[in-house]
């Protein structure tokens, strides 16, 4: 069957001219399901036309509606000049927004907006050529970067296709004027849905989708797109929601899943600096890596270089600019201003940049133009993350993504080798969405009641239709409603009372100030204590830096932001005022809490690699072990030899190689006589941090002594005094499955980690406001208010 047969002749002709190879597999199977009005999840590799799989049926439907002059609701397309007597000669257009596209990243949303305008214009030209009246279909972008003038214009004349983010969709559903624009939405597209499923942004979006259902005249068809999702059933459930009407007889999500797999031919390799890797990368080794990257950049038209932190992005962009010239190198991350990010993205799309150093801000399905090579500095800490990043190159049908890993330490070499093995085996990181986050629930209840009065029973019913809240207990829901209606009493007064509760009739309505709080303080992204960087004399917003870094800085300091050197004039409350430093040698600012932890699946790959090498070293020797590693992981002979040599030395020192199933405890004394206890466990940073906190708590109780503990993806270190004595064999018994949860809970309550996350949860629940009185609530005040809530 011809997949294009059902499309309007103008749409079909445009597609055939634009894509001579014909529809891709996701398009052939996705279009019929979407056309029939079924919720659809499309899982396919990058560069296989997923976006057009979702949009083309919608565009075709809008195009046909614009031609159906006798149907309502339509309105005439405005035309200059005197009014014509034959009004029907002008093609009509749908009167409200009918398609909403949701992207997890502002950069991806802007890219999709850009890439939709050209096909719409081309289809109109084809229609005119074929003799059809061509309606003008409008597409608009609504994100946090959208100027106020564009937002106002959008309300006056709604677009037919709206491109937005989860946070902006929430605002549109809450603000009074924008709700009318969304009542006629027929299709909802969520791109890169896996990126939202893993945290509270997905829970927040799930409730927004249910609010959209409640607002619309009929439930919109939901379409999800992703290249790296596992398990598919979990993502499908998040997309369609929960309840009998959203499920099949066997309990599976009522959703058509078009799964053509995530595997795609990849050109991957790993390169080492000339000198041998050590525990920490030296300046000389980093210079060697950058020299090699510069060579690679010269061999390709455009190269995208991914790093894990904003600080490293700025530093490497500066160092590469010294090698390649400032005009062809830039940095891209979330702390840059909107104008700078958009300018860099435009330069990349136009092929004006030779190299762009980026963080996760450019990780997802953005059509980044002529990128031929992706370099990853260090480990990306996740299998799916690496596949997404490499997929930015060769981002077209038939293209082969090309990626190079550059480990900077011996442990990163092991991790990158395990990463390559996992990718070659087709593994992906599994998603574990949060279950019923009550802070998100509180915020969305306030927003929903601010938009219109709600029945408690009806509110509870649609909340449970959102997948993350399918099992939320009525008692928990009632407690949240009680908190929002009565508020919380602190030493400084009552906080968080946003609702009037009519207990007789079971109705909720918003108090004064509820909508302002929901609109100005909503969202699921944690509040970070950043200072704005503003360039004098014209008050140009450059970006943001960490609060601690800003406070420690002084007038005259020179630092790097957006690949430009800036000189600090003065540091004000929440603002760093700067002037261009004219290329003077800079320092690099830091941002707190940046480095991601290794995923569970990659940690398992690291553990399995260690076990295979451990067995081979004991049976066939180092040479054969290196040959096996080279073959299984696709490493060069030298890289495999360095890896096996490092693990062989570790095995000799410890007696075996640690794995997830075999934890090794090591004790030694440092030069000052202090005892260091190392727990070797390649379980990943999340588990090791929990292990470190719990062990620290038990040691503190045992010795009545405060000690230091640290953890990374491969080990936990506890620093004890010389007076502490205990048999090493006893330590594994300090924790057991019956008591570890209680011990860890007590340890967390006393940790700085808990304090920060407590404040974030209060922000999301609208108990501690991010903004107040039209201004940003200073971080110090927020911390004080959060502390009051614990008193």
BELDA-V123363 format. One record per pair of residues at least 12 apart in sequence whose C-alpha atoms are under 8 Angstrom apart, sorted by the first residue. I is the first residue (numbers start at 0). GAP is how many residues later the second one is. D is the distance in Angstrom with one decimal. If there is no record, write none. Layout:
# BELDA-V123363
[[I	GAP	D] [I	GAP	D]]
This chain:
# BELDA-V123363
[[2	20	7.3] [2	24	7.9] [2	25	5.5] [2	28	7.5] [2	29	7.8] [3	19	8.0] [6	50	7.7] [6	53	6.4] [7	52	6.4] [7	56	7.3] [8	118	8.0] [9	113	6.3] [9	114	7.9] [9	116	5.7] [9	117	4.9] [9	120	7.1] [9	122	7.9] [10	49	6.5] [10	112	6.1] [10	115	8.0] [10	116	7.9] [12	113	7.3] [13	108	7.2] [13	109	5.9] [13	112	6.4] [23	24	6.4] [23	25	6.7] [24	23	7.9] [24	235	7.2] [25	16	6.7] [25	17	7.9] [25	18	6.8] [25	22	7.2] [25	23	7.1] [25	24	6.3] [25	27	6.4] [25	232	6.6] [25	233	7.8] [25	234	6.9] [26	22	7.0] [26	23	7.1] [26	25	7.4] [26	26	4.6] [28	229	6.5] [29	12	7.0] [29	23	6.1] [29	24	7.4] [29	228	6.4] [30	22	6.2] [30	23	7.4] [30	25	7.9] [30	26	6.4] [32	223	6.9] [33	20	7.6] [33	23	7.0] [33	187	7.7] [33	189	7.8] [34	22	6.3] [36	184	6.0] [37	183	6.4] [37	184	7.7] [37	217	6.8] [37	218	6.8] [38	182	5.5] [38	183	4.8] [38	184	5.8] [38	201	6.8] [38	215	7.4] [38	216	5.1] [38	217	6.2] [39	182	6.5] [39	183	4.8] [39	184	6.3] [39	215	5.5] [39	216	4.7] [39	217	5.8] [39	218	7.3] [40	182	5.7] [40	183	4.5] [40	184	6.0] [40	195	6.4] [40	198	7.9] [40	214	6.9] [40	215	6.2] [40	216	4.8] [40	217	6.0] [40	218	7.9] [41	181	7.6] [41	182	6.1] [41	183	5.0] [41	184	6.5] [41	215	6.1] [41	216	4.7] [41	217	6.0] [42	182	6.2] [42	183	5.2] [42	184	5.6] [42	185	7.4] [42	186	7.3] [42	214	7.5] [42	215	6.0] [42	216	4.7] [42	217	6.2] [42	218	6.5] [42	219	7.0] [43	182	6.6] [43	183	4.9] [43	184	7.8] [43	215	6.2] [43	216	5.3] [43	217	5.5] [43	218	5.3] [44	181	7.9] [44	182	4.7] [44	183	7.5] [44	215	7.9] [44	216	6.8] [44	217	4.7] [44	218	6.4] [44	219	6.4] [45	181	5.9] [45	319	7.0] [45	342	7.8] [45	345	5.9] [45	349	6.6] [45	350	7.9] [46	344	7.8] [46	347	7.6] [46	348	4.8] [46	349	4.5] [46	350	5.2] [46	351	7.8] [46	352	7.5] [47	348	7.0] [47	349	5.5] [48	348	7.4] [49	175	6.7] [50	140	7.9] [50	174	7.5] [53	135	7.1] [53	169	6.8] [57	41	7.1] [57	129	7.5] [61	31	7.9] [61	32	7.1] [61	75	7.6] [61	98	7.9] [62	71	7.4] [62	72	6.6] [62	74	7.7] [64	28	7.0] [64	29	6.6] [65	25	6.3] [65	26	4.9] [65	27	4.3] [65	28	6.1] [65	68	7.7] [65	69	5.5] [66	24	6.0] [66	25	6.3] [66	26	7.7] [66	66	6.8] [66	67	7.4] [66	68	7.0] [67	24	7.7] [68	19	7.1] [68	22	7.3] [68	23	6.3] [72	21	6.5] [72	22	5.9] [73	18	5.9] [73	19	5.6] [73	20	5.1] [73	21	5.2] [74	17	5.6] [74	18	6.0] [74	19	7.1] [74	20	6.2] [75	14	6.7] [75	15	7.0] [75	16	5.0] [75	17	6.9] [76	13	6.7] [76	14	6.7] [76	15	5.8] [76	16	6.7] [76	58	7.7] [76	59	7.6] [89	43	7.5] [90	42	5.7] [90	43	6.2] [90	44	5.2] [91	43	6.0] [92	42	5.8] [92	43	7.0] [92	44	7.2] [93	66	7.0] [94	63	7.7] [94	65	7.9] [95	62	5.7] [95	63	6.8] [95	64	6.2] [95	85	6.0] [95	86	7.3] [95	87	7.9] [95	88	6.1] [95	89	7.7] [96	61	5.9] [96	62	5.5] [96	63	4.3] [96	64	6.0] [96	65	6.9] [96	84	6.0] [96	85	5.9] [96	86	7.9] [96	87	6.2] [96	88	5.7] [97	62	5.5] [97	63	6.3] [97	84	7.6] [97	86	5.7] [97	87	3.9] [97	88	5.1] [97	89	6.4] [98	61	6.4] [98	62	4.8] [98	63	6.2] [98	86	5.7] [98	87	6.1] [98	88	4.9] [98	89	6.0] [98	90	7.7] [99	61	5.9] [99	62	4.8] [99	63	6.0] [99	64	7.4] [99	85	7.0] [99	87	6.4] [99	88	4.9] [99	89	6.2] [100	60	7.5] [100	61	6.1] [100	62	4.8] [100	63	6.1] [100	64	8.0] [100	87	6.0] [100	88	4.6] [100	89	6.0] [100	90	7.4] [101	61	6.2] [101	62	5.1] [101	63	4.9] [101	64	6.2] [101	67	7.8] [101	86	7.6] [101	87	6.0] [101	88	4.8] [101	89	6.2] [102	60	7.6] [102	61	6.3] [102	62	4.9] [102	63	7.0] [102	87	6.3] [102	88	5.3] [102	89	7.0] [103	61	5.8] [103	62	6.7] [103	87	7.3] [103	88	7.0] [103	89	7.7] [103	91	6.9] [103	92	6.6] [104	60	6.8] [104	256	7.2] [104	259	7.8] [105	37	6.4] [105	38	7.7] [105	39	7.7] [105	58	7.8] [105	59	6.7] [106	235	7.8] [106	238	7.9] [106	254	7.3] [106	255	7.1] [106	259	7.4] [107	254	7.8] [107	256	7.0] [107	257	6.7] [107	258	5.2] [108	32	7.3] [108	34	7.9] [108	54	6.1] [108	55	6.2] [108	56	7.1] [109	31	6.8] [109	53	7.9] [110	255	6.2] [110	256	6.7] [111	51	7.5] [111	254	7.7] [112	26	6.9] [112	27	6.9] [112	28	6.2] [112	50	6.3] [115	23	7.4] [116	22	6.9] [119	17	7.0] [123	12	7.5] [136	22	7.6] [136	23	6.1] [136	24	7.8] [137	21	5.0] [137	22	5.3] [137	23	6.4] [138	20	5.3] [138	21	6.0] [138	22	4.6] [138	23	5.8] [138	24	7.4] [139	14	7.4] [139	19	5.7] [139	21	6.5] [139	22	5.2] [139	23	6.1] [140	21	6.1] [140	22	4.8] [140	23	6.0] [141	20	7.2] [141	21	6.1] [141	22	4.9] [141	23	7.5] [141	26	6.6] [142	21	5.5] [142	22	6.0] [142	24	7.9] [142	25	5.6] [143	24	6.8] [144	193	6.1] [154	22	7.2] [154	23	6.3] [154	26	7.0] [157	23	6.2] [165	35	7.5] [165	38	7.8] [165	39	5.7] [165	42	8.0] [166	355	7.7] [166	356	5.6] [166	357	7.9] [168	39	7.4] [169	35	7.8] [169	38	5.9] [169	353	7.7] [170	348	5.9] [172	35	7.6] [172	38	7.3] [172	39	7.0] [172	278	7.7] [173	273	5.7] [173	274	6.7] [173	276	7.0] [173	277	5.4] [173	341	7.4] [173	344	7.7] [173	345	6.9] [174	276	6.9] [174	340	7.7] [174	344	7.3] [175	275	6.5] [178	36	7.7] [181	30	7.7] [181	33	7.6] [181	34	6.9] [182	32	5.8] [182	33	4.3] [182	34	6.2] [183	32	5.9] [183	33	6.4] [183	34	7.9] [184	31	6.5] [184	35	6.2] [185	32	7.4] [185	33	7.1] [185	34	4.3] [185	35	6.2] [186	33	4.8] [186	34	4.7] [186	35	6.0] [186	36	7.6] [187	32	6.2] [187	33	6.0] [187	34	4.8] [187	35	6.1] [188	33	5.9] [188	34	4.7] [188	35	5.9] [188	36	7.7] [189	32	7.7] [189	33	6.2] [189	34	4.8] [189	35	6.3] [190	33	5.9] [190	34	4.7] [190	35	6.4] [191	32	7.6] [191	33	5.5] [191	34	4.6] [191	35	7.2] [191	172	7.0] [191	173	7.3] [192	31	6.3] [192	32	6.2] [192	33	5.9] [192	42	7.4] [193	32	6.4] [193	34	6.9] [193	35	5.6] [193	41	6.8] [193	237	7.5] [196	38	6.9] [196	41	7.3] [196	234	6.9] [196	235	7.6] [196	236	5.5] [197	233	5.6] [197	234	5.8] [197	235	4.8] [197	236	7.2] [198	234	5.9] [198	235	6.1] [199	233	7.7] [199	234	6.5] [199	237	7.2] [199	240	7.4] [199	324	6.0] [199	325	8.0] [200	322	7.7] [200	323	5.3] [200	324	7.0] [201	36	7.8] [201	231	7.6] [202	230	7.9] [202	231	7.3] [202	233	7.6] [202	234	7.4] [202	237	7.3] [202	263	7.9] [202	264	8.0] [202	265	5.8] [202	266	8.0] [203	236	6.1] [203	237	7.9] [203	240	7.7] [203	319	7.4] [203	320	6.6] [205	32	6.8] [205	33	7.4] [205	35	7.4] [205	260	5.3] [205	261	6.9] [205	262	7.4] [206	237	7.1] [206	256	6.6] [206	259	5.7] [207	236	7.8] [208	257	7.9] [209	252	6.5] [209	253	7.4] [209	255	7.2] [209	256	6.5] [210	237	7.4] [210	251	8.0] [221	17	7.0] [221	18	6.8] [222	16	7.6] [223	12	7.9] [223	15	6.6] [226	35	5.8] [226	161	7.7] [227	34	6.1] [227	156	5.9] [227	159	7.8] [227	160	7.5] [227	200	6.9] [228	199	7.4] [228	200	7.8] [228	201	7.3] [228	202	7.3] [229	198	6.6] [229	199	6.7] [229	200	4.9] [229	201	6.0] [230	199	6.3] [230	200	6.8] [232	19	7.4] [232	20	7.1] [233	197	7.7] [235	17	6.3] [235	19	6.7] [235	21	7.7] [236	15	8.0] [236	16	5.4] [236	230	6.2] [237	228	7.4] [237	229	5.3] [237	230	7.1] [239	13	7.0] [239	14	7.2] [239	15	6.9] [239	227	7.8] [240	12	7.9] [240	224	5.5] [240	225	4.8] [240	226	4.6] [241	222	7.1] [241	223	4.7] [241	224	5.9] [241	225	5.0] [241	228	6.0] [242	221	7.7] [242	222	5.8] [242	227	7.6] [261	164	7.9] [262	163	6.3] [264	135	6.2] [264	136	7.5] [265	134	5.8] [265	135	5.3] [265	136	6.2] [265	137	7.8] [266	133	6.7] [266	134	6.1] [266	135	4.6] [266	136	6.3] [267	134	5.9] [267	135	4.9] [267	136	5.8] [267	137	7.9] [267	152	7.9] [268	134	6.7] [268	135	5.1] [268	136	6.4] [268	365	7.0] [268	366	7.0] [269	134	5.5] [269	135	4.6] [269	136	6.1] [269	137	7.8] [269	146	7.9] [269	365	6.4] [269	366	7.7] [270	133	7.0] [270	134	6.2] [270	135	5.4] [270	136	7.5] [270	368	7.8] [271	17	7.4] [271	134	6.2] [271	135	6.8] [271	136	7.9] [271	367	7.0] [272	12	6.0] [272	13	7.8] [272	15	5.5] [272	16	5.4] [272	19	8.0] [273	14	6.7] [275	366	7.7] [276	131	6.8] [276	132	5.4] [276	133	5.5] [277	131	5.5] [277	132	5.5] [278	130	5.5] [278	131	5.8] [278	132	7.2] [279	128	7.5] [279	129	5.6] [279	130	8.0] [280	127	5.5] [280	128	5.7] [284	123	7.7] [285	122	7.4] [288	117	7.2] [289	26	8.0] [289	29	7.7] [289	30	6.7] [290	32	7.7] [292	82	7.8] [293	26	7.0] [293	29	6.8] [293	30	6.9] [296	57	6.6] [296	58	6.6] [297	56	7.8] [299	72	6.2] [299	73	6.9] [300	50	7.7] [300	53	6.3] [300	69	7.0] [300	70	7.0] [300	71	6.4] [301	46	8.0] [301	49	6.8] [301	51	6.4] [301	52	4.7] [301	53	5.8] [301	68	6.2] [301	69	4.8] [301	70	5.8] [301	71	6.9] [302	51	6.1] [302	52	4.8] [302	53	6.6] [302	68	5.7] [302	69	6.1] [302	70	4.9] [302	71	5.8] [302	72	7.3] [303	51	5.8] [303	52	5.1] [303	53	6.2] [303	54	7.3] [303	67	6.7] [303	69	6.3] [303	70	4.8] [303	71	6.3] [304	50	7.1] [304	51	5.9] [304	52	4.6] [304	53	6.1] [304	69	5.7] [304	70	4.6] [304	71	5.8] [304	72	7.3] [305	51	5.8] [305	52	5.0] [305	53	5.6] [305	54	7.6] [305	68	7.4] [305	69	6.2] [305	70	4.9] [305	71	6.2] [305	83	7.5] [306	50	7.2] [306	51	6.3] [306	52	5.4] [306	69	6.3] [306	70	5.4] [306	71	7.2] [306	73	7.5] [307	51	5.7] [307	52	7.4] [307	69	8.0] [307	72	6.7] [307	286	7.5] [307	287	6.2] [307	288	7.3] [308	50	6.3] [308	285	5.7] [308	286	6.2] [309	23	6.2] [309	25	7.8] [309	48	7.9] [309	49	6.5] [309	280	7.6] [309	281	7.2] [309	284	7.7] [310	277	6.3] [310	278	6.2] [310	279	5.5] [310	280	7.0] [312	18	6.1] [312	19	7.5] [312	20	7.7] [312	44	5.6] [312	45	6.0] [312	46	6.9] [313	17	6.0] [313	43	7.8] [313	246	6.6] [313	247	6.5] [313	248	6.9] [313	249	6.2] [313	274	6.9] [314	245	7.8] [314	273	6.4] [315	41	7.2] [316	12	6.4] [316	13	5.9] [316	14	5.7] [316	39	7.4] [316	40	5.8] [316	246	6.3] [317	245	6.0] [326	26	7.5] [327	24	6.9] [327	25	4.6] [327	26	4.9] [327	27	6.3] [328	24	6.0] [328	25	6.1] [328	26	4.9] [328	27	5.7] [328	28	7.8] [329	14	7.1] [329	23	7.5] [329	25	6.8] [329	26	5.0] [329	27	6.3] [329	232	7.1] [329	233	5.8] [330	13	7.9] [330	25	5.7] [330	26	4.8] [330	27	5.8] [330	231	5.8] [330	232	5.9] [331	12	7.2] [331	24	7.1] [331	25	6.2] [331	26	4.7] [331	27	6.8] [331	29	7.1] [331	30	7.7] [331	230	7.1] [332	25	5.9] [332	26	5.6] [332	27	7.4] [332	28	5.5] [332	29	7.9] [333	27	6.1] [334	208	5.2] [334	209	5.1] [334	210	7.1] [335	206	6.2] [335	207	4.1] [335	208	6.5] [335	225	7.5] [335	226	6.4] [336	204	6.1] [336	205	5.2] [336	206	4.5] [336	207	7.7] [339	202	7.4] [339	222	7.4] [344	23	7.4] [347	20	6.3] [347	21	6.4] [347	22	7.8] [348	18	7.7] [348	19	5.3] [348	20	4.3] [348	21	7.0] [349	19	6.7] [349	20	7.9] [350	18	6.7] [350	19	6.1] [362	22	7.7] [362	25	6.2] [362	26	5.2] [362	29	7.4] [363	24	6.2] [363	25	7.2] [363	28	7.9] [364	23	7.5] [364	26	8.0] [364	27	7.1] [365	26	7.2] [366	25	7.3] [366	28	6.8] [367	24	6.9] [369	23	7.7] [370	21	7.0] [370	22	5.0] [370	23	6.8] [370	24	7.9] [371	21	5.1] [371	22	6.0] [371	29	7.6] [371	30	6.9] [372	17	7.9] [372	20	5.6] [372	21	8.0] [372	28	7.4] [372	29	5.3] [372	30	5.9] [372	31	7.8] [373	15	7.2] [373	16	5.6] [373	18	7.2] [373	19	6.2] [373	28	6.2] [373	29	4.7] [373	30	6.4] [374	15	7.9] [374	28	5.7] [374	29	4.8] [374	30	6.0] [374	31	7.3] [375	27	7.4] [375	28	6.2] [375	29	5.0] [375	30	6.1] [376	28	6.3] [376	29	5.0] [376	30	6.3] [376	31	7.5] [377	27	7.0] [377	28	5.6] [377	29	4.4] [377	30	5.8] [377	34	6.3] [377	38	7.8] [378	26	7.6] [378	27	8.0] [378	28	6.6] [378	33	6.1] [378	36	6.7] [378	37	5.8] [380	215	6.8] [380	216	6.4] [380	217	4.3] [380	218	6.1] [380	221	7.2] [381	37	7.7] [381	47	6.8] [381	216	6.0] [381	217	5.2] [381	219	7.6] [381	220	5.9] [382	36	6.3] [382	39	7.1] [382	40	6.6] [382	44	7.2] [382	45	5.6] [382	46	5.9] [382	216	7.7] [382	218	7.5] [382	219	6.3] [383	44	5.4] [383	45	5.7] [386	36	7.6] [389	12	6.4] [389	13	5.4] [409	233	7.2] [409	236	7.2] [412	226	8.0] [412	230	6.7] [413	192	7.0] [413	229	6.2] [414	187	7.8] [414	191	5.9] [416	216	5.7] [416	218	7.3] [417	184	7.2] [417	187	5.3] [417	188	5.2] [417	191	6.3] [417	215	7.0] [418	183	6.4] [418	186	7.0] [418	187	7.8] [419	213	5.5] [419	214	7.2] [420	184	7.6] [420	211	6.3] [420	212	4.6] [420	213	7.6] [421	180	7.5] [421	183	6.5] [423	209	7.6] [427	173	7.2] [428	170	6.8] [428	171	7.3] [428	172	5.5] [428	173	7.5] [429	171	7.3] [432	35	7.4] [433	34	6.9] [434	33	5.1] [434	34	6.6] [435	32	5.3] [435	33	4.6] [435	34	7.8] [435	35	7.5] [435	36	6.0] [436	31	8.0] [436	32	7.9] [437	42	7.6] [437	327	7.8] [438	322	5.8] [438	323	7.1] [438	325	5.6] [438	326	4.4] [439	84	7.1] [439	324	6.0] [439	325	6.2] [440	39	8.0] [440	324	7.7] [441	38	6.2] [441	39	7.6] [441	42	7.4] [441	323	5.3] [441	324	7.7] [442	75	6.8] [442	79	6.9] [442	321	6.3] [442	322	5.0] [442	323	6.2] [445	38	7.7] [445	52	6.7] [445	53	7.2] [445	64	7.1] [445	68	6.6] [445	69	7.6] [445	72	6.6] [446	67	7.5] [446	68	6.4] [446	71	5.4] [446	72	7.7] [448	50	7.7] [448	59	6.6] [448	60	5.4] [448	61	5.4] [449	59	7.0] [449	60	5.0] [449	61	7.9] [449	64	6.0] [449	65	5.0] [449	68	7.9] [450	64	7.5] [451	57	7.1] [451	58	8.0] [452	54	7.0] [452	55	5.7] [452	56	4.5] [452	57	7.1] [453	53	5.7] [453	54	5.2] [453	55	6.5] [454	51	5.8] [454	52	4.5] [454	53	6.2] [455	50	5.5] [455	51	5.8] [455	52	6.6] [456	49	7.4] [459	14	7.7] [459	17	7.3] [482	13	7.4] [482	14	7.1] [483	12	6.0] [483	13	4.9] [483	14	5.5] [483	15	5.8] [484	12	5.1] [484	13	5.9] [484	14	4.5] [484	15	5.7] [484	16	6.1] [485	13	7.9] [489	298	6.5] [489	299	6.6] [489	301	8.0] [490	297	7.2] [494	272	6.2] [495	270	6.5] [495	271	4.8] [495	272	7.9] [496	14	7.9] [497	12	6.0] [497	13	5.2] [497	14	7.5] [497	15	7.3] [497	16	5.2] [498	12	5.1] [498	15	7.5] [516	249	7.0] [516	252	7.3] [516	254	8.0] [517	248	7.3] [519	250	7.8] [519	251	6.4] [520	242	7.4] [520	243	7.7] [520	245	6.9] [520	248	6.1] [520	249	5.4] [520	250	6.1] [521	242	6.6] [521	244	7.5] [522	241	6.7] [523	240	6.2] [525	234	5.5] [525	237	7.8] [525	238	7.8] [526	233	6.4] [526	236	7.5] [526	243	7.3] [528	17	6.3] [528	18	5.3] [528	250	5.7] [529	14	5.9] [529	15	5.4] [529	16	4.5] [529	17	4.8] [529	44	7.4] [530	13	5.4] [530	14	5.4] [530	15	6.1] [530	16	5.5] [530	19	6.8] [530	43	4.7] [530	44	5.2] [530	45	6.6] [531	12	4.6] [531	13	6.7] [531	42	6.2] [531	43	4.8] [531	44	6.1] [532	12	7.1] [532	42	5.9] [532	43	4.8] [532	44	6.0] [532	45	7.0] [533	41	6.9] [533	42	6.2] [533	43	5.0] [533	44	6.1] [534	42	5.8] [534	43	4.8] [534	44	5.4] [534	45	7.6] [535	41	6.6] [535	42	6.0] [535	43	5.7] [536	42	7.9] [541	19	7.7] [541	20	7.7] [542	18	7.4] [542	19	7.9] [544	44	6.8] [544	45	7.1] [544	46	6.5] [545	43	7.7] [545	44	6.4] [545	45	4.9] [545	46	6.7] [546	27	7.8] [548	40	6.6] [548	41	6.5] [548	42	7.7] [549	21	7.1] [549	26	7.0] [550	20	7.5] [552	18	7.7] [553	14	7.0] [553	16	7.0] [553	17	7.2] [554	12	7.7] [554	13	5.0] [554	14	5.0] [554	15	5.1] [554	16	7.3] [555	12	5.2] [555	13	6.3] [557	23	6.9] [557	26	7.4] [557	27	7.3] [557	28	5.0] [557	29	6.3] [558	27	4.5] [558	28	4.6] [558	29	5.5] [558	30	6.6] [559	26	5.7] [559	27	6.2] [559	28	5.3] [559	29	6.9] [560	27	7.7] [560	28	7.9] [563	16	7.7] [563	19	7.1] [564	15	6.3] [564	16	5.3] [564	17	6.7] [564	18	5.4] [564	19	6.4] [564	20	7.4] [564	21	6.0] [565	12	6.0] [565	13	5.7] [565	14	4.8] [565	15	4.7] [565	16	7.8] [565	20	7.8] [566	12	5.3] [566	13	6.1] [566	14	5.0] [573	204	7.6] [596	87	6.6] [596	88	5.0] [596	89	6.5] [596	115	8.0] [596	116	6.8] [597	86	5.3] [597	87	6.2] [597	88	7.9] [597	115	6.3] [598	85	6.7] [599	83	7.2] [599	84	6.5] [602	79	6.3] [602	80	5.6] [602	81	5.6] [602	110	7.9] [603	56	7.2] [603	79	7.3] [605	76	7.1] [606	51	7.6] [606	52	4.7] [606	53	5.9] [606	75	6.2] [606	76	7.7] [607	51	7.3] [609	37	7.6] [609	47	6.4] [609	48	7.4] [609	49	6.7] [610	46	7.0] [610	47	8.0] [610	48	6.7] [612	12	6.0] [612	16	7.9] [612	31	7.1] [612	34	7.7] [613	33	8.0] [613	34	7.9] [613	37	7.5] [613	42	7.0] [613	43	6.1] [616	31	7.2] [621	22	6.6] [621	23	7.4] [621	26	7.6] [622	18	7.6] [624	19	7.0] [625	14	5.1] [625	15	5.3] [625	17	7.7] [625	18	5.8] [626	13	7.2] [653	12	7.6] [657	22	6.0] [657	23	6.1] [657	24	7.0] [658	22	6.3] [658	23	5.9] [658	24	7.7] [659	21	6.2] [659	22	5.9] [659	23	5.5] [661	19	7.7] [662	16	7.0] [662	17	5.8] [662	18	5.3] [663	15	5.9] [663	16	5.1] [663	17	7.0] [664	12	7.2] [664	13	5.9] [664	14	4.7] [664	15	6.3] [664	63	7.5] [665	12	5.1] [665	13	6.4] [665	14	7.6] [666	61	7.6] [668	53	8.0] [672	48	7.7] [672	49	5.8] [673	45	7.1] [673	46	6.1] [673	47	4.8] [673	48	4.8] [674	44	6.1] [674	45	4.9] [674	46	5.6] [674	47	5.7] [674	49	7.8] [675	41	6.8] [675	42	5.8] [675	43	4.8] [675	44	6.0] [676	40	5.7] [676	41	5.1] [676	42	6.5] [676	43	7.5] [677	37	6.7] [677	38	5.6] [677	39	4.6] [677	40	6.5] [678	36	5.4] [678	37	5.0] [678	38	6.4] [679	34	6.2] [679	35	4.5] [679	36	6.6] [680	32	7.8] [680	33	5.2] [680	34	5.1] [680	35	7.5] [681	31	6.0] [681	32	4.0] [681	33	6.5] [682	30	6.5] [682	31	6.5] [683	28	7.0] [683	29	3.9] [683	30	6.1] [684	26	6.7] [684	27	5.0] [684	28	4.1] [684	29	7.3] [685	27	7.7] [687	23	5.8] [687	24	6.6] [687	25	6.7] [687	26	7.6] [687	27	6.7] [687	28	6.2] [688	21	7.4] [688	22	5.4] [688	23	7.2] [688	27	7.5] [689	54	6.9] [690	25	7.6] [691	17	6.2] [691	18	6.7] [691	19	6.4] [691	24	5.8] [691	25	7.5] [691	26	7.6] [692	16	7.3] [692	51	6.5] [692	54	5.9] [692	55	7.1] [693	41	7.7] [693	46	7.0] [693	49	5.8] [693	50	4.8] [693	53	6.1] [694	39	7.2] [694	40	7.4] [695	12	7.5] [695	13	6.5] [695	22	7.1] [695	51	7.9] [696	46	7.0] [696	47	7.8] [696	49	7.9] [696	50	5.8] [697	36	6.7] [697	45	7.7] [702	21	7.5] [706	12	6.1] [706	13	6.1] [707	12	7.6] [757	28	7.2] [758	23	7.4] [758	24	6.8] [758	27	5.5] [761	24	7.1] [767	14	6.4] [767	17	6.6] [767	18	6.7] [768	13	7.4] [769	12	7.5]]
